[in-house]
Amino acid sequence: MTQISGRCRIENGLLSETIVYNTPRKSAIFDDGSFQEILLNRAEKLIALYKAADAISKNDVDATKLFSALKKSNTT
């Protein structure tokens, strides 16, 4: 936006900026409220994955290190 407003050679600068854009038709898919359900479903799967990784790595130092590194890489 700074670059765009800088191109408008007006003495005191712009008073406002408005962005006009089109949205794809796909965005209307979630108008029924299903987006939250989809996100919760994904979160539940990730939690199950983390629990499985913890169970698999129990008493296995190498697996614990591996899964710990993977968990850290997914949170950044």
The first five atom37 places (N, CA, C, CB, O) and aatype in JSON, in Angstrom:
{
  "aatype": [12, 16, 5, 9, 15, 7, 1, 4, 1, 9, 6, 2, 7, 10, 10, 15, 6, 16, 9, 19, 18, 2, 16, 14, 1, 11, 15, 0, 9, 13, 3, 3, 7, 15, 13, 5, 6, 9, 10, 10, 2, 1, 0, 6, 11, 10, 9, 0, 10, 18, 11, 0, 0, 3, 0, 9, 15, 11, 2, 3, 19, 3, 0, 16, 11, 10, 13, 15, 0, 10, 11, 11, 15, 2, 16, 16],
  "atom_mask": [
    [1, 1, 1, 1, 1],
    [1, 1, 1, 1, 1],
    [1, 1, 1, 1, 1],
    [1, 1, 1, 1, 1],
    [1, 1, 1, 1, 1],
    [1, 1, 1, 0, 1],
    [1, 1, 1, 1, 1],
    [1, 1, 1, 1, 1],
    [1, 1, 1, 1, 1],
    [1, 1, 1, 1, 1],
    [1, 1, 1, 1, 1],
    [1, 1, 1, 1, 1],
    [1, 1, 1, 0, 1],
    [1, 1, 1, 1, 1],
    [1, 1, 1, 1, 1],
    [1, 1, 1, 1, 1],
    [1, 1, 1, 1, 1],
    [1, 1, 1, 1, 1],
    [1, 1, 1, 1, 1],
    [1, 1, 1, 1, 1],
    [1, 1, 1, 1, 1],
    [1, 1, 1, 1, 1],
    [1, 1, 1, 1, 1],
    [1, 1, 1, 1, 1],
    [1, 1, 1, 1, 1],
    [1, 1, 1, 1, 1],
    [1, 1, 1, 1, 1],
    [1, 1, 1, 1, 1],
    [1, 1, 1, 1, 1],
    [1, 1, 1, 1, 1],
    [1, 1, 1, 1, 1],
    [1, 1, 1, 1, 1],
    [1, 1, 1, 0, 1],
    [1, 1, 1, 1, 1],
    [1, 1, 1, 1, 1],
    [1, 1, 1, 1, 1],
    [1, 1, 1, 1, 1],
    [1, 1, 1, 1, 1],
    [1, 1, 1, 1, 1],
    [1, 1, 1, 1, 1],
    [1, 1, 1, 1, 1],
    [1, 1, 1, 1, 1],
    [1, 1, 1, 1, 1],
    [1, 1, 1, 1, 1],
    [1, 1, 1, 1, 1],
    [1, 1, 1, 1, 1],
    [1, 1, 1, 1, 1],
    [1, 1, 1, 1, 1],
    [1, 1, 1, 1, 1],
    [1, 1, 1, 1, 1],
    [1, 1, 1, 1, 1],
    [1, 1, 1, 1, 1],
    [1, 1, 1, 1, 1],
    [1, 1, 1, 1, 1],
    [1, 1, 1, 1, 1],
    [1, 1, 1, 1, 1],
    [1, 1, 1, 1, 1],
    [1, 1, 1, 1, 1],
    [1, 1, 1, 1, 1],
    [1, 1, 1, 1, 1],
    [1, 1, 1, 1, 1],
    [1, 1, 1, 1, 1],
    [1, 1, 1, 1, 1],
    [1, 1, 1, 1, 1],
    [1, 1, 1, 1, 1],
    [1, 1, 1, 1, 1],
    [1, 1, 1, 1, 1],
    [1, 1, 1, 1, 1],
    [1, 1, 1, 1, 1],
    [1, 1, 1, 1, 1],
    [1, 1, 1, 1, 1],
    [1, 1, 1, 1, 1],
    [1, 1, 1, 1, 1],
    [1, 1, 1, 1, 1],
    [1, 1, 1, 1, 1],
    [1, 1, 1, 1, 1]
  ],
  "atom_positions": [
    [[0.82, -1.19, 0.0], [0.0, 0.0, 0.0], [0.87, 1.25, 0.0], [-0.94, 0.0, 1.2], [0.52, 2.26, -0.62]],
    [[1.99, 1.2, 0.69], [2.86, 2.37, 0.74], [3.38, 2.7, -0.65], [4.05, 2.13, 1.7], [3.41, 3.87, -1.05]],
    [[3.77, 1.67, -1.39], [4.29, 1.9, -2.72], [3.2, 2.46, -3.64], [4.86, 0.6, -3.3], [3.47, 3.35, -4.45]],
    [[2.0, 1.95, -3.52], [0.89, 2.43, -4.35], [0.59, 3.89, -4.03], [-0.36, 1.55, -4.13], [0.44, 4.71, -4.94]],
    [[0.49, 4.22, -2.76], [0.16, 5.6, -2.39], [1.29, 6.55, -2.79], [-0.11, 5.7, -0.87], [1.04, 7.72, -3.07]],
    [[2.51, 6.06, -2.81], [3.63, 6.89, -3.21], [3.6, 7.25, -4.68], [0.0, 0.0, 0.0], [4.18, 8.25, -5.1]],
    [[2.93, 6.43, -5.47], [2.81, 6.69, -6.9], [1.77, 7.78, -7.2], [2.45, 5.41, -7.65], [1.77, 8.35, -8.29]],
    [[0.91, 8.04, -6.26], [-0.1, 9.09, -6.44], [0.54, 10.41, -6.04], [-1.4, 8.81, -5.59], [0.65, 10.72, -4.85]],
    [[0.94, 11.16, -6.99], [1.69, 12.38, -6.73], [0.78, 13.51, -6.25], [2.46, 12.81, -7.99], [0.56, 14.49, -6.97]],
    [[0.26, 13.37, -5.06], [-0.62, 14.38, -4.49], [0.16, 15.09, -3.39], [-1.96, 13.74, -3.94], [0.85, 14.44, -2.6]],
    [[0.05, 16.4, -3.33], [0.87, 17.2, -2.43], [0.8, 16.74, -0.97], [0.45, 18.63, -2.52], [1.84, 16.55, -0.35]],
    [[-0.37, 16.55, -0.41], [-0.52, 16.17, 0.99], [-0.73, 14.66, 1.18], [-1.67, 16.91, 1.59], [-1.05, 14.23, 2.29]],
    [[-0.54, 13.88, 0.14], [-0.74, 12.44, 0.22], [-2.21, 12.05, 0.07], [0.0, 0.0, 0.0], [-3.08, 12.91, -0.09]],
    [[-2.45, 10.79, 0.12], [-3.82, 10.27, -0.02], [-4.6, 10.43, 1.27], [-3.8, 8.81, -0.45], [-4.03, 10.38, 2.36]],
    [[-5.9, 10.61, 1.15], [-6.76, 10.68, 2.32], [-7.17, 9.29, 2.78], [-8.0, 11.52, 2.02], [-7.37, 9.07, 3.97]],
    [[-7.29, 8.36, 1.83], [-7.66, 6.98, 2.18], [-7.23, 6.04, 1.07], [-9.18, 6.87, 2.43], [-6.87, 6.47, -0.03]],
    [[-7.27, 4.77, 1.38], [-6.93, 3.73, 0.41], [-8.04, 2.69, 0.44], [-5.53, 3.09, 0.71], [-8.49, 2.31, 1.52]],
    [[-8.47, 2.24, -0.71], [-9.5, 1.21, -0.8], [-8.99, 0.08, -1.68], [-10.83, 1.79, -1.35], [-8.46, 0.33, -2.76]],
    [[-9.14, -1.13, -1.21], [-8.73, -2.29, -1.99], [-9.98, -2.91, -2.6], [-7.96, -3.33, -1.1], [-10.94, -3.22, -1.9]],
    [[-9.96, -3.09, -3.9], [-11.07, -3.73, -4.6], [-10.54, -5.04, -5.16], [-11.65, -2.8, -5.75], [-9.51, -5.08, -5.83]],
    [[-11.25, -6.11, -4.88], [-10.79, -7.42, -5.34], [-11.97, -8.35, -5.55], [-9.8, -8.03, -4.33], [-13.08, -8.09, -5.06]],
    [[-11.73, -9.41, -6.27], [-12.74, -10.46, -6.49], [-12.42, -11.63, -5.59], [-12.78, -10.9, -7.99], [-11.25, -11.92, -5.32]],
    [[-13.43, -12.31, -5.12], [-13.23, -13.53, -4.36], [-13.68, -14.71, -5.2], [-14.0, -13.49, -3.0], [-14.67, -14.62, -5.93]],
    [[-12.96, -15.81, -5.12], [-13.36, -16.98, -5.9], [-14.68, -17.55, -5.38], [-12.26, -18.06, -5.87], [-15.02, -17.37, -4.21]],
    [[-15.4, -18.2, -6.22], [-16.68, -18.79, -5.86], [-16.52, -19.82, -4.74], [-17.32, -19.44, -7.07], [-17.46, -20.05, -3.98]],
    [[-15.35, -20.44, -4.64], [-15.09, -21.48, -3.64], [-15.3, -20.98, -2.22], [-13.67, -22.0, -3.8], [-15.67, -21.77, -1.34]],
    [[-15.07, -19.71, -1.96], [-15.19, -19.2, -0.6], [-16.61, -19.33, -0.06], [-14.74, -17.75, -0.54], [-16.81, -19.34, 1.16]],
    [[-17.59, -19.42, -0.93], [-18.98, -19.54, -0.5], [-19.29, -20.95, 0.03], [-19.91, -19.2, -1.65], [-20.36, -21.17, 0.6]],
    [[-18.39, -21.88, -0.15], [-18.6, -23.26, 0.28], [-18.83, -23.32, 1.79], [-17.41, -24.14, -0.11], [-19.62, -24.14, 2.26]],
    [[-18.16, -22.47, 2.55], [-18.21, -22.55, 4.0], [-19.27, -21.64, 4.62], [-16.86, -22.19, 4.56], [-19.29, -21.46, 5.84]],
    [[-20.14, -21.08, 3.82], [-21.2, -20.22, 4.35], [-22.15, -20.96, 5.29], [-21.98, -19.61, 3.22], [-22.87, -20.33, 6.06]],
    [[-22.15, -22.26, 5.22], [-23.07, -23.04, 6.05], [-22.52, -23.3, 7.45], [-23.38, -24.36, 5.38], [-23.15, -24.01, 8.24]],
    [[-21.35, -22.76, 7.77], [-20.76, -22.95, 9.09], [-19.9, -24.19, 9.2], [0.0, 0.0, 0.0], [-19.45, -24.52, 10.29]],
    [[-19.67, -24.87, 8.1], [-18.92, -26.12, 8.14], [-17.42, -25.91, 8.32], [-19.17, -26.91, 6.88], [-16.71, -26.86, 8.65]],
    [[-16.93, -24.69, 8.1], [-15.5, -24.44, 8.21], [-14.98, -24.74, 9.6], [-15.19, -23.0, 7.84], [-13.91, -25.34, 9.75]],
    [[-15.72, -24.33, 10.63], [-15.31, -24.61, 12.0], [-15.27, -26.12, 12.24], [-16.27, -23.93, 13.01], [-14.36, -26.62, 12.91]],
    [[-16.24, -26.84, 11.71], [-16.27, -28.29, 11.86], [-15.07, -28.93, 11.19], [-17.57, -28.86, 11.28], [-14.48, -29.87, 11.74]],
    [[-14.7, -28.44, 10.03], [-13.53, -28.97, 9.31], [-12.27, -28.72, 10.12], [-13.41, -28.33, 7.91], [-11.43, -29.61, 10.25]],
    [[-12.12, -27.51, 10.66], [-10.93, -27.19, 11.46], [-10.85, -28.05, 12.72], [-10.94, -25.71, 11.84], [-9.78, -28.52, 13.09]],
    [[-11.99, -28.24, 13.38], [-12.01, -29.08, 14.58], [-11.65, -30.52, 14.25], [-13.38, -29.02, 15.25], [-10.94, -31.17, 15.01]],
    [[-12.13, -31.01, 13.13], [-11.81, -32.36, 12.69], [-10.31, -32.51, 12.44], [-12.6, -32.71, 11.43], [-9.7, -33.51, 12.83]],
    [[-9.72, -31.53, 11.78], [-8.27, -31.56, 11.52], [-7.49, -31.51, 12.83], [-7.86, -30.39, 10.61], [-6.5, -32.22, 12.99]],
    [[-7.94, -30.67, 13.76], [-7.27, -30.55, 15.05], [-7.32, -31.87, 15.81], [-7.9, -29.42, 15.89], [-6.33, -32.28, 16.42]],
    [[-8.47, -32.53, 15.79], [-8.61, -33.82, 16.46], [-7.66, -34.86, 15.86], [-10.05, -34.32, 16.37], [-7.09, -35.67, 16.59]],
    [[-7.49, -34.83, 14.54], [-6.56, -35.76, 13.88], [-5.12, -35.48, 14.29], [-6.7, -35.67, 12.35], [-4.34, -36.4, 14.52]],
    [[-4.77, -34.19, 14.38], [-3.42, -33.84, 14.81], [-3.16, -34.26, 16.25], [-3.19, -32.34, 14.66], [-2.08, -34.75, 16.58]],
    [[-4.15, -34.07, 17.1], [-4.01, -34.5, 18.5], [-3.82, -36.01, 18.56], [-5.23, -34.09, 19.32], [-2.97, -36.49, 19.32]],
    [[-4.59, -36.75, 17.77], [-4.45, -38.21, 17.74], [-3.06, -38.61, 17.24], [-5.53, -38.84, 16.84], [-2.46, -39.56, 17.74]],
    [[-2.56, -37.87, 16.26], [-1.22, -38.14, 15.73], [-0.15, -37.92, 16.79], [-0.94, -37.26, 14.51], [0.77, -38.73, 16.94]],
    [[-0.26, -36.81, 17.53], [0.7, -36.53, 18.59], [0.65, -37.59, 19.69], [0.43, -35.15, 19.19], [1.68, -38.02, 20.2]],
    [[-0.56, -38.01, 20.04], [-0.69, -39.05, 21.07], [-0.09, -40.37, 20.58], [-2.18, -39.24, 21.45], [0.55, -41.08, 21.35]],
    [[-0.31, -40.68, 19.32], [0.26, -41.91, 18.76], [1.79, -41.83, 18.74], [-0.28, -42.16, 17.33], [2.47, -42.81, 19.05]],
    [[2.32, -40.67, 18.38], [3.77, -40.49, 18.37], [4.34, -40.66, 19.77], [4.15, -39.11, 17.8], [5.4, -41.26, 19.94]],
    [[3.63, -40.13, 20.77], [4.09, -40.29, 22.15], [4.06, -41.76, 22.56], [3.21, -39.46, 23.11], [4.98, -42.23, 23.23]],
    [[3.01, -42.48, 22.17], [2.89, -43.89, 22.53], [3.97, -44.73, 21.84], [1.49, -44.42, 22.15], [4.56, -45.62, 22.44]],
    [[4.22, -44.42, 20.56], [5.24, -45.16, 19.81], [6.62, -44.91, 20.37], [5.19, -44.78, 18.33], [7.44, -45.83, 20.44]],
    [[6.89, -43.68, 20.77], [8.24, -43.32, 21.22], [8.49, -43.63, 22.69], [8.48, -41.87, 20.97], [9.61, -43.43, 23.17]],
    [[7.49, -44.11, 23.39], [7.67, -44.43, 24.8], [8.79, -45.47, 24.96], [6.34, -44.96, 25.42], [8.78, -46.51, 24.3]],
    [[9.74, -45.17, 25.83], [10.9, -46.03, 26.09], [11.82, -46.19, 24.88], [10.43, -47.41, 26.55], [12.59, -47.15, 24.81]],
    [[11.75, -45.28, 23.92], [12.63, -45.33, 22.75], [13.23, -43.93, 22.57], [11.85, -45.8, 21.45], [12.58, -43.04, 22.03]],
    [[14.45, -43.77, 23.02], [15.11, -42.45, 23.03], [15.21, -41.88, 21.62], [16.5, -42.54, 23.65], [14.96, -40.69, 21.41]],
    [[15.58, -42.72, 20.65], [15.72, -42.22, 19.28], [14.39, -41.73, 18.72], [16.3, -43.32, 18.38], [14.34, -40.67, 18.09]],
    [[13.34, -42.49, 18.93], [12.01, -42.08, 18.44], [11.54, -40.83, 19.16], [10.99, -43.23, 18.62], [10.9, -39.96, 18.55]],
    [[11.84, -40.72, 20.44], [11.45, -39.54, 21.21], [12.11, -38.29, 20.62], [11.82, -39.69, 22.7], [11.46, -37.26, 20.45]],
    [[13.4, -38.4, 20.3], [14.12, -37.27, 19.7], [13.52, -36.92, 18.34], [15.62, -37.59, 19.56], [13.33, -35.75, 18.02]],
    [[13.24, -37.94, 17.54], [12.7, -37.72, 16.21], [11.34, -37.03, 16.28], [12.57, -39.06, 15.46], [11.13, -36.01, 15.61]],
    [[10.42, -37.56, 17.07], [9.09, -36.98, 17.17], [9.13, -35.59, 17.81], [8.19, -37.9, 17.98], [8.34, -34.72, 17.44]],
    [[10.04, -35.38, 18.74], [10.18, -34.07, 19.35], [10.59, -33.04, 18.3], [11.2, -34.12, 20.51], [10.07, -31.92, 18.28]],
    [[11.53, -33.42, 17.44], [11.97, -32.52, 16.38], [10.83, -32.23, 15.4], [13.18, -33.12, 15.63], [10.67, -31.1, 14.95]],
    [[10.05, -33.24, 15.08], [8.93, -33.06, 14.17], [7.87, -32.15, 14.78], [8.32, -34.41, 13.81], [7.31, -31.3, 14.09]],
    [[7.6, -32.32, 16.06], [6.61, -31.48, 16.72], [7.04, -30.02, 16.72], [6.38, -31.95, 18.16], [6.22, -29.12, 16.5]],
    [[8.33, -29.78, 16.97], [8.83, -28.41, 16.98], [8.75, -27.78, 15.59], [10.28, -28.37, 17.48], [8.43, -26.6, 15.47]],
    [[9.03, -28.57, 14.55], [9.0, -28.02, 13.19], [7.59, -27.67, 12.74], [9.61, -29.02, 12.22], [7.41, -26.82, 11.87]],
    [[6.59, -28.29, 13.33], [5.2, -28.0, 12.96], [4.62, -26.81, 13.7], [4.34, -29.21, 13.22], [3.57, -26.3, 13.31]],
    [[5.27, -26.36, 14.74], [4.73, -25.22, 15.5], [5.34, -23.9, 15.06], [4.98, -25.42, 16.97], [4.92, -22.85, 15.53]],
    [[6.3, -23.94, 14.16], [6.93, -22.7, 13.7], [6.35, -22.23, 12.4], [8.42, -22.87, 13.55], [6.76, -21.19, 11.88]]
  ]
}
